[in-house]
């Protein structure tokens, strides 16, 4: 696809960026070579703007390894080894690497981001799934599809997932956790903000939530459940330990269940009855299945 002067101008570019285009590519340029030229000249913001305006292509960049300061590619990036970038990696479609993906600032893909090893970035945004061995994100993380991390996931700000989320180790999020479907954690779950799952929350270890803990279905933990705010489950609420809400807040089970069905579908299980229990059927301590 060739981008002419008139074509680019119709997108209302910034004055500085359009002047660069007129000076360096007055006769127009093919899409990807123009992105490459902008990045090479240090105009990565302009390259990202151009990609946002004209969208992804079907092109595929296949490499053994990728090491650079920044790259903006309109298609998919497929690397057999690892990716190491000082600043930004952005693709109009997916990004896949057989090894680690380490990016100094932004890692952005219009579709899935998949790594055989660790993913490290300041911020991460995937329009599709995020699949990795482990991940450390210093800022916010957003995946429009599923999130599947084989080991630990550490996120220093908010975590947003558009489908279900599964973490094979510990999940530590310093901000909010918002998961559209179910949240599954095989280690412990610790957050600085609230947790909201559209379906259920299942954690093999303890849950330590910095604000409200909400699930559309049930919440089940292999350790105690502690929140600084309210604890609200649409169905049952089970812990192998205490269930403790924040000062002045309540514990609620069965919010999506009729009261006559509480005994079977809004059970509250813990080592002792929560002092703040306001709804649900208290059944006492039990061995978690």
GUNUSE-256107 format. One record per residue (C-alpha): residue number from 1; residue in three letters; x, y, z. Coordinates in pm, 1 decimal. Layout:
N
+-----+--------+----------+----------+----------+
| num | residu |       px |       py |       pz |
+-----+--------+----------+----------+----------+
| NUM |    ALA |        X |        Y |        Z |
...
+-----+--------+----------+----------+----------+
end
This chain:
289
+-----+--------+----------+----------+----------+
| num | residu |       px |       py |       pz |
+-----+--------+----------+----------+----------+
|   1 |    UNK |      0.0 |      0.0 |      0.0 |
|   2 |    UNK |    144.4 |    335.4 |   -107.7 |
|   3 |    UNK |     74.9 |    638.0 |    108.8 |
|   4 |    UNK |     55.0 |    958.2 |    -93.8 |
|   5 |    UNK |     72.6 |   1313.0 |     38.7 |
|   6 |    UNK |   -303.5 |   1355.6 |     -1.4 |
|   7 |    UNK |   -374.8 |   1020.2 |    164.1 |
|   8 |    UNK |   -167.9 |   1106.9 |    471.6 |
|   9 |    UNK |   -301.2 |   1463.5 |    491.7 |
|  10 |    UNK |   -659.0 |   1332.3 |    496.0 |
|  11 |    UNK |   -582.9 |   1169.8 |    833.7 |
|  12 |    UNK |   -507.5 |   1510.7 |    991.4 |
|  13 |    UNK |   -147.8 |   1447.5 |   1101.2 |
|  14 |    UNK |     32.0 |   1685.6 |   1334.6 |
|  15 |    UNK |    204.8 |   1975.3 |   1160.5 |
|  16 |    UNK |    555.4 |   1864.6 |   1256.0 |
|  17 |    UNK |    502.1 |   1508.8 |   1137.8 |
|  18 |    UNK |    350.4 |   1617.8 |    808.3 |
|  19 |    UNK |    642.8 |   1854.9 |    744.6 |
|  20 |    UNK |    879.7 |   1561.7 |    794.9 |
|  21 |    UNK |    679.2 |   1360.9 |    541.4 |
|  22 |    UNK |    691.5 |   1642.5 |    284.2 |
|  23 |    UNK |   1066.5 |   1685.5 |    329.1 |
|  24 |    UNK |   1163.1 |   1319.3 |    323.7 |
|  25 |    UNK |    892.7 |   1148.6 |    115.7 |
|  26 |    UNK |    733.5 |   1420.3 |   -105.6 |
|  27 |    UNK |    633.6 |   1163.8 |   -370.2 |
|  28 |    UNK |    480.2 |    928.6 |   -116.6 |
|  29 |    UNK |    607.1 |    594.9 |      8.3 |
|  30 |    UNK |    496.3 |    236.5 |     63.2 |
|  31 |    UNK |    343.8 |    173.6 |    405.5 |
|  32 |    UNK |    608.7 |    -41.0 |    577.9 |
|  33 |    UNK |    913.6 |    143.2 |    436.1 |
|  34 |    UNK |    759.6 |    465.1 |    566.0 |
|  35 |    UNK |    717.4 |    314.4 |    912.2 |
|  36 |    UNK |   1080.2 |    196.5 |    901.6 |
|  37 |    UNK |   1202.0 |    542.0 |    795.6 |
|  38 |    UNK |   1014.3 |    713.4 |   1076.8 |
|  39 |    UNK |   1155.2 |    475.0 |   1336.7 |
|  40 |    UNK |   1508.8 |    511.1 |   1196.2 |
|  41 |    UNK |   1476.6 |    889.6 |   1229.8 |
|  42 |    UNK |   1364.1 |    862.6 |   1592.4 |
|  43 |    UNK |   1000.7 |    944.4 |   1516.1 |
|  44 |    UNK |    850.0 |    637.8 |   1678.9 |
|  45 |    UNK |    540.2 |    826.1 |   1797.6 |
|  46 |    UNK |    468.2 |    925.4 |   1437.6 |
|  47 |    UNK |    513.3 |    564.6 |   1323.5 |
|  48 |    UNK |    268.7 |    445.3 |   1590.4 |
|  49 |    UNK |     20.7 |    714.9 |   1484.8 |
|  50 |    UNK |     50.7 |    604.2 |   1122.8 |
|  51 |    UNK |    -12.7 |    242.0 |   1219.0 |
|  52 |    UNK |   -318.9 |    343.3 |   1421.9 |
|  53 |    UNK |   -456.1 |    533.2 |   1120.8 |
|  54 |    UNK |   -395.3 |    278.3 |    844.7 |
|  55 |    UNK |   -418.1 |    -45.2 |   1041.7 |
|  56 |    UNK |   -253.4 |   -386.6 |   1011.6 |
|  57 |    UNK |   -136.8 |   -572.3 |    702.2 |
|  58 |    UNK |    -96.0 |   -941.8 |    621.4 |
|  59 |    UNK |    285.3 |   -913.9 |    610.1 |
|  60 |    UNK |    493.0 |  -1141.5 |    834.6 |
|  61 |    UNK |    841.8 |  -1053.3 |    960.5 |
|  62 |    UNK |   1029.2 |  -1377.0 |   1039.9 |
|  63 |    UNK |   1365.1 |  -1361.9 |   1217.9 |
|  64 |    UNK |   1600.0 |  -1584.0 |   1417.0 |
|  65 |    UNK |   1653.8 |  -1309.1 |   1677.8 |
|  66 |    UNK |   1536.2 |   -949.4 |   1711.9 |
|  67 |    UNK |   1753.5 |   -688.7 |   1883.0 |
|  68 |    UNK |   1678.8 |   -318.4 |   1829.0 |
|  69 |    UNK |   1593.1 |      9.3 |   1997.6 |
|  70 |    UNK |   1239.4 |     21.9 |   1854.5 |
|  71 |    UNK |   1035.8 |   -143.8 |   1581.3 |
|  72 |    UNK |    691.6 |    -65.8 |   1439.9 |
|  73 |    UNK |    569.4 |   -333.8 |   1199.2 |
|  74 |    UNK |    227.5 |   -330.2 |   1035.0 |
|  75 |    UNK |    195.0 |   -708.5 |   1013.4 |
|  76 |    UNK |    297.5 |   -995.9 |   1242.3 |
|  77 |    UNK |    639.5 |  -1044.4 |   1404.1 |
|  78 |    UNK |    761.3 |  -1403.7 |   1444.3 |
|  79 |    UNK |   1099.4 |  -1466.9 |   1607.4 |
|  80 |    UNK |   1242.6 |  -1813.1 |   1662.4 |
|  81 |    UNK |   1459.6 |  -1693.5 |   1950.5 |
|  82 |    UNK |   1416.4 |  -1389.7 |   2172.0 |
|  83 |    UNK |   1323.9 |  -1024.1 |   2133.6 |
|  84 |    UNK |   1532.4 |   -753.7 |   2303.8 |
|  85 |    UNK |   1433.0 |   -390.4 |   2245.6 |
|  86 |    UNK |   1547.9 |    -81.8 |   2432.6 |
|  87 |    UNK |   1227.5 |    115.9 |   2390.9 |
|  88 |    UNK |    926.7 |     -7.4 |   2191.0 |
|  89 |    UNK |    795.6 |   -303.4 |   1997.2 |
|  90 |    UNK |    463.7 |   -256.5 |   1819.1 |
|  91 |    UNK |    292.7 |   -479.1 |   1564.2 |
|  92 |    UNK |    -33.9 |   -436.9 |   1379.9 |
|  93 |    UNK |   -100.0 |   -807.7 |   1424.6 |
|  94 |    UNK |     60.9 |  -1062.2 |   1658.1 |
|  95 |    UNK |    404.5 |  -1092.3 |   1820.4 |
|  96 |    UNK |    550.1 |  -1438.9 |   1882.0 |
|  97 |    UNK |    890.4 |  -1538.9 |   2017.7 |
|  98 |    UNK |   1033.7 |  -1877.8 |   2104.0 |
|  99 |    UNK |   1236.7 |  -1725.1 |   2388.4 |
| 100 |    UNK |   1209.2 |  -1418.0 |   2610.2 |
| 101 |    UNK |   1059.2 |  -1083.6 |   2512.0 |
| 102 |    UNK |   1230.8 |   -792.9 |   2688.1 |
| 103 |    UNK |   1122.9 |   -439.1 |   2599.8 |
| 104 |    UNK |   1236.2 |   -124.1 |   2780.0 |
| 105 |    UNK |    908.3 |     62.3 |   2738.9 |
| 106 |    UNK |    599.3 |    -38.3 |   2538.4 |
| 107 |    UNK |    508.5 |   -379.3 |   2401.0 |
| 108 |    UNK |    193.9 |   -353.6 |   2186.3 |
| 109 |    UNK |     28.7 |   -595.8 |   1944.2 |
| 110 |    UNK |   -304.5 |   -580.8 |   1765.9 |
| 111 |    UNK |   -346.7 |   -955.1 |   1819.3 |
| 112 |    UNK |   -179.6 |  -1220.3 |   2040.3 |
| 113 |    UNK |    153.7 |  -1179.8 |   2219.2 |
| 114 |    UNK |    318.7 |  -1517.8 |   2284.7 |
| 115 |    UNK |    658.7 |  -1595.5 |   2435.9 |
| 116 |    UNK |    822.1 |  -1925.4 |   2521.3 |
| 117 |    UNK |   1004.6 |  -1755.0 |   2808.3 |
| 118 |    UNK |    968.2 |  -1441.3 |   3019.2 |
| 119 |    UNK |    797.0 |  -1121.6 |   2904.4 |
| 120 |    UNK |    931.7 |   -797.2 |   3051.2 |
| 121 |    UNK |    808.6 |   -448.5 |   2960.8 |
| 122 |    UNK |    703.2 |   -120.8 |   3117.3 |
| 123 |    UNK |    355.2 |   -146.5 |   2964.1 |
| 124 |    UNK |    195.6 |   -426.1 |   2764.0 |
| 125 |    UNK |   -112.5 |   -423.6 |   2544.4 |
| 126 |    UNK |   -232.2 |   -721.8 |   2341.3 |
| 127 |    UNK |   -547.6 |   -703.0 |   2133.5 |
| 128 |    UNK |   -571.6 |  -1081.6 |   2161.0 |
| 129 |    UNK |   -423.9 |  -1332.5 |   2407.6 |
| 130 |    UNK |   -112.8 |  -1302.8 |   2623.5 |
| 131 |    UNK |     72.7 |  -1634.3 |   2651.0 |
| 132 |    UNK |    407.1 |  -1658.9 |   2832.4 |
| 133 |    UNK |    621.0 |  -1860.4 |   3069.9 |
| 134 |    UNK |    631.6 |  -1570.2 |   3316.9 |
| 135 |    UNK |    581.8 |  -1193.9 |   3306.0 |
| 136 |    UNK |    705.0 |   -882.9 |   3486.5 |
| 137 |    UNK |    528.1 |   -563.3 |   3378.0 |
| 138 |    UNK |    632.3 |   -238.4 |   3546.2 |
| 139 |    UNK |    318.4 |    -51.9 |   3439.4 |
| 140 |    UNK |    -27.3 |   -155.2 |   3320.4 |
| 141 |    UNK |   -109.1 |   -479.8 |   3139.5 |
| 142 |    UNK |   -408.2 |   -525.7 |   2911.0 |
| 143 |    UNK |   -498.7 |   -838.0 |   2714.6 |
| 144 |    UNK |   -812.6 |   -829.2 |   2502.6 |
| 145 |    UNK |   -837.1 |  -1209.1 |   2495.2 |
| 146 |    UNK |   -714.6 |  -1478.6 |   2734.1 |
| 147 |    UNK |   -418.2 |  -1453.6 |   2967.9 |
| 148 |    UNK |   -215.3 |  -1769.9 |   3029.6 |
| 149 |    UNK |    107.8 |  -1746.3 |   3229.5 |
| 150 |    UNK |    281.9 |  -2072.9 |   3316.7 |
| 151 |    UNK |    462.4 |  -1938.6 |   3624.0 |
| 152 |    UNK |    453.5 |  -1604.7 |   3809.6 |
| 153 |    UNK |    300.5 |  -1276.8 |   3694.5 |
| 154 |    UNK |    398.2 |   -944.1 |   3852.1 |
| 155 |    UNK |    223.5 |   -624.7 |   3737.8 |
| 156 |    UNK |    301.0 |   -290.8 |   3901.5 |
| 157 |    UNK |    -22.2 |   -120.4 |   3795.1 |
| 158 |    UNK |   -364.3 |   -240.9 |   3668.4 |
| 159 |    UNK |   -429.3 |   -578.7 |   3505.7 |
| 160 |    UNK |   -716.6 |   -599.9 |   3254.1 |
| 161 |    UNK |   -811.2 |   -925.1 |   3078.0 |
| 162 |    UNK |  -1092.2 |   -952.3 |   2822.9 |
| 163 |    UNK |  -1155.4 |  -1325.9 |   2872.2 |
| 164 |    UNK |  -1034.0 |  -1582.2 |   3128.0 |
| 165 |    UNK |   -700.9 |  -1552.2 |   3310.9 |
| 166 |    UNK |   -480.0 |  -1837.8 |   3432.3 |
| 167 |    UNK |   -153.3 |  -1798.8 |   3626.7 |
| 168 |    UNK |     50.9 |  -2107.9 |   3712.5 |
| 169 |    UNK |    237.6 |  -1946.7 |   4002.5 |
| 170 |    UNK |    198.7 |  -1632.2 |   4211.7 |
| 171 |    UNK |     -6.9 |  -1335.8 |   4088.3 |
| 172 |    UNK |    101.7 |   -999.4 |   4229.8 |
| 173 |    UNK |    -72.2 |   -684.7 |   4102.1 |
| 174 |    UNK |    -15.4 |   -348.6 |   4268.6 |
| 175 |    UNK |   -322.7 |   -192.5 |   4105.9 |
| 176 |    UNK |   -668.3 |   -322.6 |   4012.0 |
| 177 |    UNK |   -744.5 |   -665.3 |   3863.5 |
| 178 |    UNK |  -1032.8 |   -679.9 |   3615.3 |
| 179 |    UNK |  -1103.1 |  -1012.5 |   3443.6 |
| 180 |    UNK |  -1406.5 |  -1050.3 |   3217.9 |
| 181 |    UNK |  -1438.0 |  -1425.7 |   3274.9 |
| 182 |    UNK |  -1277.9 |  -1660.1 |   3531.8 |
| 183 |    UNK |   -955.3 |  -1603.1 |   3727.9 |
| 184 |    UNK |   -741.0 |  -1908.7 |   3811.7 |
| 185 |    UNK |   -422.8 |  -1876.9 |   4019.6 |
| 186 |    UNK |   -219.7 |  -2179.7 |   4128.2 |
| 187 |    UNK |    -12.3 |  -1984.6 |   4379.9 |
| 188 |    UNK |   -119.5 |  -1692.6 |   4597.1 |
| 189 |    UNK |   -307.7 |  -1381.3 |   4483.0 |
| 190 |    UNK |   -198.3 |  -1044.9 |   4620.7 |
| 191 |    UNK |   -324.9 |   -707.7 |   4497.7 |
| 192 |    UNK |   -294.2 |   -344.1 |   4598.5 |
| 193 |    UNK |   -636.3 |   -261.3 |   4451.8 |
| 194 |    UNK |   -961.2 |   -445.8 |   4399.8 |
| 195 |    UNK |  -1031.2 |   -771.6 |   4216.5 |
| 196 |    UNK |  -1332.9 |   -813.5 |   3989.7 |
| 197 |    UNK |  -1401.0 |  -1132.8 |   3790.7 |
| 198 |    UNK |  -1707.2 |  -1175.7 |   3572.0 |
| 199 |    UNK |  -1716.6 |  -1548.2 |   3649.2 |
| 200 |    UNK |  -1540.2 |  -1731.7 |   3933.4 |
| 201 |    UNK |  -1215.2 |  -1686.1 |   4126.7 |
| 202 |    UNK |  -1016.4 |  -2001.7 |   4211.0 |
| 203 |    UNK |   -684.5 |  -1964.8 |   4396.1 |
| 204 |    UNK |   -478.4 |  -2252.8 |   4535.8 |
| 205 |    UNK |   -314.1 |  -2030.1 |   4798.8 |
| 206 |    UNK |   -425.1 |  -1727.9 |   4998.8 |
| 207 |    UNK |   -605.4 |  -1420.7 |   4864.5 |
| 208 |    UNK |   -491.1 |  -1080.7 |   4993.3 |
| 209 |    UNK |   -692.2 |   -807.8 |   4820.5 |
| 210 |    UNK |   -619.8 |   -437.4 |   4867.1 |
| 211 |    UNK |   -980.3 |   -323.8 |   4812.4 |
| 212 |    UNK |  -1308.9 |   -494.6 |   4714.5 |
| 213 |    UNK |  -1311.7 |   -859.3 |   4603.7 |
| 214 |    UNK |  -1592.6 |   -938.1 |   4357.1 |
| 215 |    UNK |  -1686.4 |  -1245.5 |   4153.5 |
| 216 |    UNK |  -1997.6 |  -1309.1 |   3946.2 |
| 217 |    UNK |  -1983.1 |  -1677.7 |   4041.7 |
| 218 |    UNK |  -1802.2 |  -1829.6 |   4341.3 |
| 219 |    UNK |  -1473.9 |  -1753.7 |   4517.5 |
| 220 |    UNK |  -1257.1 |  -2038.7 |   4644.8 |
| 221 |    UNK |   -911.7 |  -2021.1 |   4805.3 |
| 222 |    UNK |   -672.6 |  -2280.1 |   4946.2 |
| 223 |    UNK |   -578.2 |  -2033.2 |   5220.0 |
| 224 |    UNK |   -739.0 |  -1737.9 |   5399.4 |
| 225 |    UNK |   -928.6 |  -1467.7 |   5209.9 |
| 226 |    UNK |   -855.2 |  -1112.9 |   5322.9 |
| 227 |    UNK |   -977.9 |   -788.3 |   5166.9 |
| 228 |    UNK |   -952.2 |   -422.1 |   5265.2 |
| 229 |    UNK |  -1302.9 |   -369.2 |   5125.7 |
| 230 |    UNK |  -1615.7 |   -581.6 |   5076.0 |
| 231 |    UNK |  -1609.3 |   -948.2 |   4971.0 |
| 232 |    UNK |  -1892.0 |  -1027.2 |   4727.9 |
| 233 |    UNK |  -1959.7 |  -1358.7 |   4553.8 |
| 234 |    UNK |  -2250.6 |  -1436.7 |   4323.6 |
| 235 |    UNK |  -2250.2 |  -1796.8 |   4448.5 |
| 236 |    UNK |  -2045.9 |  -1978.7 |   4717.6 |
| 237 |    UNK |  -1749.3 |  -1845.8 |   4915.0 |
| 238 |    UNK |  -1491.7 |  -2096.7 |   5042.5 |
| 239 |    UNK |  -1157.2 |  -2055.3 |   5220.1 |
| 240 |    UNK |   -913.4 |  -2287.1 |   5394.8 |
| 241 |    UNK |   -867.5 |  -2024.2 |   5663.7 |
| 242 |    UNK |  -1044.7 |  -1708.8 |   5775.5 |
| 243 |    UNK |  -1257.0 |  -1482.4 |   5555.6 |
| 244 |    UNK |  -1205.2 |  -1121.1 |   5661.8 |
| 245 |    UNK |  -1342.9 |   -805.9 |   5498.4 |
| 246 |    UNK |  -1218.9 |   -452.1 |   5556.4 |
| 247 |    UNK |  -1332.6 |   -243.4 |   5851.5 |
| 248 |    UNK |  -1694.2 |   -139.7 |   5804.2 |
| 249 |    UNK |  -1745.9 |   -368.5 |   5502.1 |
| 250 |    UNK |  -1945.1 |   -689.3 |   5467.8 |
| 251 |    UNK |  -1902.2 |  -1043.5 |   5337.5 |
| 252 |    UNK |  -2167.4 |  -1148.4 |   5086.0 |
| 253 |    UNK |  -2230.4 |  -1485.6 |   4922.0 |
| 254 |    UNK |  -2521.1 |  -1584.0 |   4699.1 |
| 255 |    UNK |  -2578.7 |  -1240.8 |   4548.3 |
| 256 |    UNK |  -2691.7 |  -1406.8 |   4223.0 |
| 257 |    UNK |  -2879.6 |  -1694.2 |   4390.6 |
| 258 |    UNK |  -3237.3 |  -1705.3 |   4524.2 |
| 259 |    UNK |  -3248.2 |  -1737.4 |   4903.2 |
| 260 |    UNK |  -3416.6 |  -2077.2 |   4894.9 |
| 261 |    UNK |  -3111.1 |  -2207.7 |   4705.5 |
| 262 |    UNK |  -2847.5 |  -2068.8 |   4941.3 |
| 263 |    UNK |  -2786.7 |  -2402.3 |   5114.7 |
| 264 |    UNK |  -2662.8 |  -2558.3 |   4792.3 |
| 265 |    UNK |  -2532.9 |  -2266.2 |   4586.5 |
| 266 |    UNK |  -2437.2 |  -1991.3 |   4832.9 |
| 267 |    UNK |  -2233.5 |  -2185.4 |   5088.1 |
| 268 |    UNK |  -1984.0 |  -2003.0 |   5308.5 |
| 269 |    UNK |  -1694.0 |  -2221.1 |   5422.8 |
| 270 |    UNK |  -1409.9 |  -2100.1 |   5648.4 |
| 271 |    UNK |  -1229.6 |  -2194.2 |   5968.9 |
| 272 |    UNK |  -1471.2 |  -1965.9 |   6156.5 |
| 273 |    UNK |  -1784.5 |  -1771.2 |   6073.1 |
| 274 |    UNK |  -1692.5 |  -1431.7 |   5922.0 |
| 275 |    UNK |  -1792.6 |  -1156.7 |   6164.5 |
| 276 |    UNK |  -1910.8 |   -944.5 |   5872.0 |
| 277 |    UNK |  -2119.8 |  -1216.9 |   5698.6 |
| 278 |    UNK |  -2436.2 |  -1051.9 |   5564.1 |
| 279 |    UNK |  -2562.8 |  -1305.3 |   5308.5 |
| 280 |    UNK |  -2511.7 |  -1670.0 |   5221.5 |
| 281 |    UNK |  -2544.3 |  -1998.6 |   5410.1 |
| 282 |    UNK |  -2278.0 |  -2053.2 |   5677.7 |
| 283 |    UNK |  -2188.0 |  -2423.1 |   5684.9 |
| 284 |    UNK |  -1871.6 |  -2414.6 |   5897.1 |
| 285 |    UNK |  -1521.3 |  -2543.3 |   5828.5 |
| 286 |    UNK |  -1482.9 |  -2807.2 |   5559.7 |
| 287 |    UNK |  -1212.5 |  -2985.3 |   5365.3 |
| 288 |    UNK |  -1188.9 |  -2815.9 |   5024.7 |
| 289 |    UNK |  -1228.2 |  -3054.4 |   4734.0 |
+-----+--------+----------+----------+----------+
end
